[in-house]
């Protein structure tokens, strides 16, 4: 917080946004922020809840804005649910839905 003292305007807003992004990464999984590569389920409540969902034989749909978490998360969920899932990334160039014809006019 000492970094915020004496900073004003757009620089202050940028610093606040940078801290918010760090907090989001830590809440997502501490390994994402630290870069230690461990990705242990016990370190993240979001990951630990997968066992509860699997025990109830329920399904799960996960969204994340952080691409770097998709591979370790997919591997972890595959081990919990006993099969791999589908990972869709936002960098897809084109997605075609042939049955959709657009809005009715």
C-alpha atoms as an extended CHARMM CRD file, in Angstrom:
* protein
*
       105  EXT
         1         1  UNK       CA              0.0000000000        0.0000000000        0.0000000000  PROA      1               0.0000000000
         2         2  UNK       CA              2.9650000000        2.2920000000        0.4290000000  PROA      2               0.0000000000
         3         3  UNK       CA              3.3110000000        2.2270000000       -3.3520000000  PROA      3               0.0000000000
         4         4  UNK       CA             -0.0320000000        4.0320000000       -3.6400000000  PROA      4               0.0000000000
         5         5  UNK       CA              1.0840000000        6.9510000000       -1.5030000000  PROA      5               0.0000000000
         6         6  UNK       CA              2.1390000000        9.8850000000       -3.6300000000  PROA      6               0.0000000000
         7         7  UNK       CA              0.7980000000        8.4000000000       -6.8590000000  PROA      7               0.0000000000
         8         8  UNK       CA             -2.1900000000       10.0210000000       -8.5080000000  PROA      8               0.0000000000
         9         9  UNK       CA             -4.2930000000        9.8490000000      -11.6220000000  PROA      9               0.0000000000
        10        10  UNK       CA             -3.8020000000        7.1980000000      -14.2600000000  PROA      10              0.0000000000
        11        11  UNK       CA             -0.6580000000        5.8250000000      -12.5960000000  PROA      11              0.0000000000
        12        12  UNK       CA             -2.6130000000        5.1420000000       -9.4040000000  PROA      12              0.0000000000
        13        13  UNK       CA             -5.4020000000        3.4320000000      -11.3530000000  PROA      13              0.0000000000
        14        14  UNK       CA             -2.8520000000        1.2950000000      -13.1930000000  PROA      14              0.0000000000
        15        15  UNK       CA             -1.2170000000        0.2230000000       -9.9550000000  PROA      15              0.0000000000
        16        16  UNK       CA             -4.5870000000       -0.6600000000       -8.4090000000  PROA      16              0.0000000000
        17        17  UNK       CA             -5.5160000000       -2.7290000000      -11.4840000000  PROA      17              0.0000000000
        18        18  UNK       CA             -2.1610000000       -4.5240000000      -11.3400000000  PROA      18              0.0000000000
        19        19  UNK       CA             -2.7890000000       -5.4660000000       -7.6980000000  PROA      19              0.0000000000
        20        20  UNK       CA             -6.3090000000       -6.6490000000       -8.5320000000  PROA      20              0.0000000000
        21        21  UNK       CA             -4.8930000000       -8.9180000000      -11.2560000000  PROA      21              0.0000000000
        22        22  UNK       CA             -2.3910000000      -10.3760000000       -8.7850000000  PROA      22              0.0000000000
        23        23  UNK       CA             -5.1610000000      -11.0150000000       -6.2590000000  PROA      23              0.0000000000
        24        24  UNK       CA             -7.2410000000      -12.7640000000       -8.9440000000  PROA      24              0.0000000000
        25        25  UNK       CA             -4.2910000000      -14.9920000000       -9.8010000000  PROA      25              0.0000000000
        26        26  UNK       CA             -3.6660000000      -15.8750000000       -6.1530000000  PROA      26              0.0000000000
        27        27  UNK       CA             -7.3590000000      -16.6660000000       -5.6340000000  PROA      27              0.0000000000
        28        28  UNK       CA             -7.3650000000      -18.7690000000       -8.7940000000  PROA      28              0.0000000000
        29        29  UNK       CA             -4.3820000000      -20.7970000000       -7.5750000000  PROA      29              0.0000000000
        30        30  UNK       CA             -1.2820000000      -19.5700000000       -5.7260000000  PROA      30              0.0000000000
        31        31  UNK       CA              0.9730000000      -21.4500000000       -8.1700000000  PROA      31              0.0000000000
        32        32  UNK       CA             -0.2940000000      -19.2650000000      -10.9670000000  PROA      32              0.0000000000
        33        33  UNK       CA              1.0290000000      -16.1590000000       -9.2650000000  PROA      33              0.0000000000
        34        34  UNK       CA              4.2070000000      -17.6740000000       -7.7980000000  PROA      34              0.0000000000
        35        35  UNK       CA              5.1220000000      -19.6260000000      -10.9290000000  PROA      35              0.0000000000
        36        36  UNK       CA              6.3630000000      -22.5720000000       -8.8430000000  PROA      36              0.0000000000
        37        37  UNK       CA              4.6090000000      -25.1340000000      -11.0890000000  PROA      37              0.0000000000
        38        38  UNK       CA              3.2700000000      -27.1970000000       -8.1840000000  PROA      38              0.0000000000
        39        39  UNK       CA             -0.4950000000      -26.7330000000       -8.7430000000  PROA      39              0.0000000000
        40        40  UNK       CA             -1.4550000000      -28.8070000000       -5.6820000000  PROA      40              0.0000000000
        41        41  UNK       CA             -5.2200000000      -29.1100000000       -5.0900000000  PROA      41              0.0000000000
        42        42  UNK       CA             -4.8230000000      -28.3790000000       -1.3780000000  PROA      42              0.0000000000
        43        43  UNK       CA             -3.5540000000      -24.8840000000       -2.1500000000  PROA      43              0.0000000000
        44        44  UNK       CA             -6.7570000000      -23.7770000000       -3.8580000000  PROA      44              0.0000000000
        45        45  UNK       CA            -10.3360000000      -24.0610000000       -2.6700000000  PROA      45              0.0000000000
        46        46  UNK       CA            -11.4700000000      -23.8890000000       -6.2750000000  PROA      46              0.0000000000
        47        47  UNK       CA             -9.5220000000      -27.0600000000       -7.0410000000  PROA      47              0.0000000000
        48        48  UNK       CA            -10.3590000000      -28.8430000000       -3.8010000000  PROA      48              0.0000000000
        49        49  UNK       CA            -14.0990000000      -28.6310000000       -4.4980000000  PROA      49              0.0000000000
        50        50  UNK       CA            -13.6810000000      -30.8570000000       -7.5800000000  PROA      50              0.0000000000
        51        51  UNK       CA            -13.5850000000      -33.9380000000       -5.3300000000  PROA      51              0.0000000000
        52        52  UNK       CA            -16.9590000000      -32.9960000000       -3.8410000000  PROA      52              0.0000000000
        53        53  UNK       CA            -18.4630000000      -32.5160000000       -7.3050000000  PROA      53              0.0000000000
        54        54  UNK       CA            -17.0430000000      -35.8360000000       -8.5510000000  PROA      54              0.0000000000
        55        55  UNK       CA            -18.2950000000      -37.6890000000       -5.4480000000  PROA      55              0.0000000000
        56        56  UNK       CA            -21.8220000000      -36.5050000000       -6.2360000000  PROA      56              0.0000000000
        57        57  UNK       CA            -21.3510000000      -37.6060000000       -9.8650000000  PROA      57              0.0000000000
        58        58  UNK       CA            -22.1400000000      -34.1020000000      -11.0310000000  PROA      58              0.0000000000
        59        59  UNK       CA            -20.6670000000      -32.2840000000      -14.0110000000  PROA      59              0.0000000000
        60        60  UNK       CA            -18.5490000000      -29.1640000000      -13.9880000000  PROA      60              0.0000000000
        61        61  UNK       CA            -18.0020000000      -26.2850000000      -16.3780000000  PROA      61              0.0000000000
        62        62  UNK       CA            -14.9990000000      -24.0710000000      -15.6600000000  PROA      62              0.0000000000
        63        63  UNK       CA            -14.2470000000      -20.6320000000      -17.0730000000  PROA      63              0.0000000000
        64        64  UNK       CA            -10.9570000000      -18.8360000000      -16.6000000000  PROA      64              0.0000000000
        65        65  UNK       CA             -9.4470000000      -15.7500000000      -18.1280000000  PROA      65              0.0000000000
        66        66  UNK       CA             -5.9410000000      -17.1140000000      -17.5430000000  PROA      66              0.0000000000
        67        67  UNK       CA             -4.7000000000      -19.3640000000      -20.3240000000  PROA      67              0.0000000000
        68        68  UNK       CA             -1.7190000000      -20.6260000000      -18.3030000000  PROA      68              0.0000000000
        69        69  UNK       CA             -4.0130000000      -22.3850000000      -15.8420000000  PROA      69              0.0000000000
        70        70  UNK       CA             -5.8910000000      -24.4500000000      -18.4650000000  PROA      70              0.0000000000
        71        71  UNK       CA             -3.2980000000      -27.2190000000      -18.8630000000  PROA      71              0.0000000000
        72        72  UNK       CA             -2.7100000000      -27.9810000000      -15.1580000000  PROA      72              0.0000000000
        73        73  UNK       CA             -6.4100000000      -27.5930000000      -14.3860000000  PROA      73              0.0000000000
        74        74  UNK       CA             -7.4070000000      -29.9130000000      -17.2230000000  PROA      74              0.0000000000
        75        75  UNK       CA             -4.9130000000      -32.5510000000      -16.0590000000  PROA      75              0.0000000000
        76        76  UNK       CA             -6.1340000000      -32.2770000000      -12.4750000000  PROA      76              0.0000000000
        77        77  UNK       CA             -9.8220000000      -32.4990000000      -13.4110000000  PROA      77              0.0000000000
        78        78  UNK       CA             -9.0660000000      -35.4730000000      -15.6620000000  PROA      78              0.0000000000
        79        79  UNK       CA             -7.5340000000      -37.2930000000      -12.6980000000  PROA      79              0.0000000000
        80        80  UNK       CA            -10.5040000000      -36.4540000000      -10.4580000000  PROA      80              0.0000000000
        81        81  UNK       CA            -13.2640000000      -37.3290000000      -12.9320000000  PROA      81              0.0000000000
        82        82  UNK       CA            -11.4550000000      -40.2360000000      -14.5850000000  PROA      82              0.0000000000
        83        83  UNK       CA            -11.5550000000      -38.8100000000      -18.1000000000  PROA      83              0.0000000000
        84        84  UNK       CA            -10.2950000000      -35.7900000000      -19.9380000000  PROA      84              0.0000000000
        85        85  UNK       CA            -12.4560000000      -32.8030000000      -20.6370000000  PROA      85              0.0000000000
        86        86  UNK       CA            -12.6650000000      -30.3220000000      -23.4660000000  PROA      86              0.0000000000
        87        87  UNK       CA            -10.5960000000      -27.1340000000      -23.2960000000  PROA      87              0.0000000000
        88        88  UNK       CA            -11.6460000000      -24.2710000000      -25.5380000000  PROA      88              0.0000000000
        89        89  UNK       CA             -9.3750000000      -21.2740000000      -25.8670000000  PROA      89              0.0000000000
        90        90  UNK       CA            -10.4520000000      -17.8270000000      -26.9530000000  PROA      90              0.0000000000
        91        91  UNK       CA             -7.8490000000      -17.6420000000      -29.6880000000  PROA      91              0.0000000000
        92        92  UNK       CA             -9.9180000000      -19.7870000000      -32.0260000000  PROA      92              0.0000000000
        93        93  UNK       CA             -9.9670000000      -18.1150000000      -35.4080000000  PROA      93              0.0000000000
        94        94  UNK       CA            -13.3860000000      -19.2560000000      -36.5050000000  PROA      94              0.0000000000
        95        95  UNK       CA            -16.1810000000      -21.3100000000      -35.0590000000  PROA      95              0.0000000000
        96        96  UNK       CA            -18.9110000000      -22.4410000000      -37.4240000000  PROA      96              0.0000000000
        97        97  UNK       CA            -22.3830000000      -23.3420000000      -36.2390000000  PROA      97              0.0000000000
        98        98  UNK       CA            -24.0260000000      -24.7100000000      -39.3940000000  PROA      98              0.0000000000
        99        99  UNK       CA            -27.5100000000      -25.0100000000      -37.9280000000  PROA      99              0.0000000000
       100       100  UNK       CA            -27.6350000000      -21.4010000000      -36.8040000000  PROA      100             0.0000000000
       101       101  UNK       CA            -28.9260000000      -19.1040000000      -39.5140000000  PROA      101             0.0000000000
       102       102  UNK       CA            -28.8640000000      -15.8260000000      -37.6240000000  PROA      102             0.0000000000
       103       103  UNK       CA            -31.6840000000      -13.7870000000      -36.1740000000  PROA      103             0.0000000000
       104       104  UNK       CA            -35.0960000000      -14.2390000000      -37.6750000000  PROA      104             0.0000000000
       105       105  UNK       CA            -36.3350000000      -11.2010000000      -39.5930000000  PROA      105             0.0000000000
